[in-house]
């Protein structure tokens, strides 16, 4: 599921509840120089922290294929944090009460596509929290996007997203990965500004201390891995295209890195920060169609979210294939060609009438025959661009299908910034960042995810690490 797009809907809850986030102290690294001959103290010298790379903010786990691979994964139910009232107790980051509501909504009429009898039907194993494992982790410095125009309309919401999927043991002990995915979105905010008008969203205020602490920990983790502190091999992430994390793919570092990642998550996320969720699922016992549904968590009460690019009354969107091509239901009405504005159908059915929206979607190219190659490329480029497209102006199906449409229609074989082994190898693979069994189990990265990750890396290096260094001079 698209990170910026799907994740961002938790802003909607800010008009209903206040969010108070504990601030974390930013740890600085200083080096002092001394003149050995005279023992005179020289001015402080700043230790330069190398810039982060794509794999330092987006962690993709290898798709599990062997029984021993379970030991290299992180089960969601194993993630706990200290109880704020009783330090001797640990609380789950995904409580059973919230999990059960997540499952109930996924199996409810809200997940049924309007005008059809088709809805998500989870298999029995997916209804147990013990079956859900982390396929990927994405750090975002500010959803729904990092451009000044998006910040001006939507504010900045730092977040940590977990991409989770059900994995069970087959009779021979090997993993069985279900073609279902969920997103758990943890926000780091200090509150929100009230909207100037009723048809606009509150603007969240970022907890910059928490963001600084997250970045400091990411940089330290990167350094441990590259200097051989996590295993026999020294594993570098610098300059690599986004794909399976090299430290998780390396046999000498995988287990230690897994534990470091788990500790990192438990230092920063908690059930109190879990503000939004989403699911991409299938009808019971069927390999298609795909159904996408977003949810928000209002202080423990989970509710479905209206599709921002639908008509203001519908929750679920569906991608089905049949005949000569694909079909998207309901038809999305995107707004990614207009100037950035926070009005959308998730706020209200009248916030932004369909007649005033102007935008591109992959529904425009999921036809037979498709538009001319130059027009197809133009449409897909808009959808893959996080400066132009985000959750509130672009539909779920578009962001989950743009890469395979480029590969199928435009015959694109290589995409800069993505490990070629992680490009979706099947037309029915709608994973943006996770594991897809379609066409043979693989860990997948799409152009949309790579573009969002590149934007996060640029922002962190220029706006967070650079400012940290400047404060220490």
N, C-alpha and C positions, 0 to 999 in steps of 0.2 A: 504494500500500500504506500502511496506517496506520503513521504514524511511531512513536508511543510504543509501540504494540503490537508491530509487526514488529521494530522496532529493539531492543527490550529483551531479546531472547533471548540476547544475548551475555553476560549475567550468568552463564549456565550454565557458561561456560568458566572462571569465576574460581575454581571449586573445583579445577580441574586445573592451572592455571598462574598465576603471579604477573604482575601488570602494573606495570611501572615507567614512568612518564611524565615526560618532561623538563618542568621548571617554566619558565614564561615570566614575564618581568618585566612588571608592570603599569605602564603609562606614565601619569603624572598630568599634568594641565594646570593650571598655576598662573599667576596674574596678580598682580603686585606693584603697589601704588599708591604714589605719591610725592607729597608736598606740594611743589608747584612753588615756592611763595614762600620757604619756609625750607629746602627740600631735606631735610626730615625724613622718615624712613622710617615709613610708616604700617603697621599690621598687614596681614598677607597676606589677600587676598580670594580666595575660591574662585570659579573660573569655572564657572558652572552648565552642566552638559551637558544639553541638552534630552533628554527621554525618547525612547526608541525606539518605533517603530510597527511594525505587522504586516509591512510590506514590508522592514523593516530586518533581520528575522530569518528570513524565508521568501522566497526569491528564485525566482520562476517565470519561466522564459524564454518568449518568444513562440513559438508553434508554427511551425516553419520551413515556408515554402510556396514560396519562390523560391530560385534557385541562389545568389544573393548572401547569403541568410540563413545559409549555412554559416559565413561569416566572423564572424557574431555569436554563434556557439555555442562551447562548450568541449568538445573531444574528451577523453574520459577518458584515453586513452593519452598525451596531451600534458601531463598533470599529473605533475610530478616533484618530489622533495625531495632535499636534500643527503644524500649517504651519510654516516652517522655515523662511519664509520672513515676514509673518504677524502673530504675536502672538495672535491676536484676532480671527483668523480663525482656524478651525479644518479640517483636510484632512482625507478621508477614507484610511484605510490600504489596502483595495482592491478597487481600483478606478473603476468607471463604465467603463472606456475605457479599462482597463486591463481585467475586468470581461467579457466584450463583446467579446474580442479576445479569451479568454479562452473557451467561449461557441462556438464561430465560429470554432475554431480548433477542438473541440470535435465533431462537426457536419460536418467536412470537409473530403475530401479524405484522409487526413493524418491519420484519425482514422479508415480508411477502411483497413482491413487485406489483405496483399498482396496475390494475386491469388484467391481472393473471392470477392463477392459483399456484404460482411458483414461489417458493421461499427457501431459506436456508434450512437444512436438516442435518444437525450434527450427529456423527456416529457415537455410539455409547462411550467409547474410550475418551472422546474429546470432552465429555461431561465431568471428567475427574481432573482436578487441578494437578494431580501427580503426573499426568501425561504431557504437560506443557513444558517445553524447553526453549531456551533462547537460541534463535538462529542468527540474530544480528543485533547490534547496538549502535545507535546513532546519536551523536551529540550535536545539538543545534544551538548556535549562539543567539538566535532570535527568530522564531517562527512568527508569522507565516512566510517571512522573507527578510533579507538583510539590506535591501536597497533603501535609500532615504525616502523614496515615495511610499514604500510599504510601511516603513516605520512611522511616517507621518500620519497614515490612516489607521494602522493597526497596533502601533506600539511595538515593543520588543519583548519577546517571551523566550528566554533561554529554557532549554529542555533536554532531557535524556529520554530517548525512545527505545523501548525493547520490542523487537520483532519476535514473536513467540509462535511456536507451532507444536501440534500434538505429535509425539513420537512414542510408539509402544514397541514391545518386544514380540517378535515372531516366535513360532514354536522352536526354532533352532537358536533363539537368543539374539538374532540380528535385528537391527532397528527397522521399524516400519514407519515411514514419515507420511502423515496424512496431508493431502493437498488442501490445507486450510491454514490461514494465518491470522493472527491478531496483533494489534498494536497496543502497547501500554505507554501512555505519555505522562511524564513527570515534569511539572513546571517549577520554575524558580522565580518567584515574583514577590514584590512587597505590597502589592495592591493594584488599584486601577483608577484611572480618571473617568469620571462620569461622562457619558457621551453628550455632545453638544445638541444632538437632535435625537428624537425617539427612534428613528429608523437607522441608527448607527450603533456600532459596538463600543463598549467601554475600551479604553486604551490601557492595557496592562503595563505596569511599571516593573522593569527587570530588577532582580536581585543581583547586582553587579558583584557584590562580595562573594556570593555563591558561585557565580560564573568564574570569577578569578580562581577560586579554590578548585573548581573542576579542571580548569586549564592547567593549573600548577600540577595537579595529580596526573593529568594526561602526559605532560612533558616529562615528569619523573618516571612514569611507566615506560615511555618510549626510550628513555636513557638507560634504564635497567636492562631492557631487552637488547639494546644495541651494544652495551658494554659487557655482555656475557654474564650478567647477574642472575638470569633466569634459566640458565642451562649451559650446556657445553658450547653451543654455537652462539656467536654474536649475530643477532638478526637485525638488519636495518630496514626501516620502512621508508627512508628518504627517497623521494622521487618515483616511487612505484605506482603503477596504475592501480585503481581500486579493484579489489577482488577478495578472495579468501585471505584473511590476515596472515602474513608470513610467519608470525610467531605462533599462531595456532596450527599452522600447517607443518611446522618444524617439530619433529619427534622429540628433540632435546629440550624444547622450551614450552611445548603445548600445555602440559599439566601445571607447571608453575605459573604461566601466563593466565591460565584459566582462574587460578586461585587469586592472582592479583586483580583480575577484572572483577571477580566476585566481591573482593574486599572494597574495591573502588565503588562499585554500585551500592554496597551496604553503607558506605560513608556518606553517600549523597542522596539517594532516593529513599522514599518512605511512602506508606499508604496515604499520609496526609497530602503528599505532593501529587498523587495519582489523580489527574484531573480529566483525562479523556481516554477513550479506548475506541477500537474499530475492529472490524472483522471482514475478511473475504472468505466466503464459503460456497458450498455447493448444495443442491437439493439432496435429500437422503438417498443414498445408494446410487447416485447418478454422477457421471463425470463432468456434467455441464448442466445448466449454464453457470457462469460466475455471478455471484451476488455480493455487492459491497454495501456496508452499513456502518455508520459512525455513531458513537455514543459519547455522552459526557457524564461525569461523576460529580454530583452535587452533594458534597459532604456525606458520602455513603449511599446516596440514592442515585441509581444509574438510570438515565433516560436516553432514548434514541434522539438523533439529531436530524432535522430536515435537511435534505440535500440543498446546499447553497445555490447550485445551478439548475435545480429542478423548478417546480412551480410553487414551492413554499408549503405544500401539503404532503409531499412524498418523502419517504425516508430512504428506501433501498433503490439501487440502480443495478441493472443486469446486463451482462454481455452474453449473448448466445450465438451459436453458429448453426447455419443450416442453409440449404439451397446453394446459392453461389457465393455466399459470403457471411459476414457477421452482422448482427443487429444489436443496437443499444436501446434498452427500454427502462424508463421513459426516455424520450428524446431529450438530451441535455440542451440547455440554453446558456452558453458560456458568456463571459464578459471580459476576456483577456486581451481584446483589441481596443478597449476603451481606456482612458486614464485610470490609474489605480484609485479605487473608491471602496469604502468598507460596507456600503449597502449591498445586501444579498438576501436571497430567499430564506436563509436560515434564521435571519432576524425576524422577518415576517413575510407573509405572502405578497404584501404590497410594497415592501421596502424598495425593490428594484424590479419594476414590471418587465416582462419578457420583451416587450416592444422596444425597450430602451437598452437592451443588452446587445453587444457586438462582440463576437468571439469565435475562436476556432475550437474544434474538438475532433478526436479521431473518428467519431461517427461520420464526419465529412469525407473520410477516406476509406471507411469500412463499407464500401459500396463496390459494385461490379458493373462496369469497369471503374477503377479509381480515377480521381482527377489527373491531369497531366503531371509528369514528374516534378516540374518546377513548383506547381501549386501544392502538390503533396508535401514536398520538402518544406515549403513555407509554413504550412499548417503544423507539421510535426516539430519544426524548429521553435515555433511559438510555445507549444505545449511543453517542450523540454527546457525552456528558459525560465529559471526561477525568478528573474526580474519581472517577467510579464505574467506568468501563470502561478497560481497558488490555490490552496484549498477553497477559498471563497469565490474564485472566479472561473475555476476549471473543474470539470467533473472527474470522478474517481476512475472511470473506465479509460478516459483519455490518458491520464498519467500512468496507467498500468499497461498500456498497449502501444505507446508511441515508438518504443525501440524495436519491437518485432515488426511493426508496420514499416519502419525504415528498412529493416532487413528484408522483409518479404516483397515490398513494392519497389523500393529504390535499390535493392540488391546491395545494401551496405553490409560489409563484412567485418570491418574494423572501426572502432570508435575510440578516439583519443581519450585517455584517462581511465579506460576500463581494460582490465585483463581479459584478453580474448576468450580465455577458458570460462569466464563468468558471464559472457553474453548469452541471453536466452536462446537455447538451441531448438526450441519448439514453438510453433505459432500459438499454442494454447498455454504457454508459460506467461502468467501475468504477475509473477513475482518482481517487485522492484528491488528488494534486498532480502534474500532469504533462500529457502530450499524449494525447488519445484520438482515433483516426480514426473511431470509431463515430458515425454521423450527420453526418459532416463534421468534418475535423480542427479540434480546438480545445484550448486550454490550459484545464485544469480545476482547480477548487477545490471541496472538499466542506465541509459543516458541521463534520465531525469535525476536519478540518485547521485550519479557522478557529478552532475552540474551543481546540485545542492551542496554536496560535500565540498566541492572546490570553493564555493562561495563561503562556506563556514570556515575552511582553512584560511582563506584570504582575510576574512574578518578577524579571526583569532590572532593571526600573526601580526596584522597591522594595528588592530585596535585593543588587543588584550596584552599579548606578550610585549609589544613595543612600549605600551604604557607602563607595564610592570618594570621594564628595564629603565625607563625614564625616571620613575620615582626613586630608583636606587642610586642614581648618579649623584 
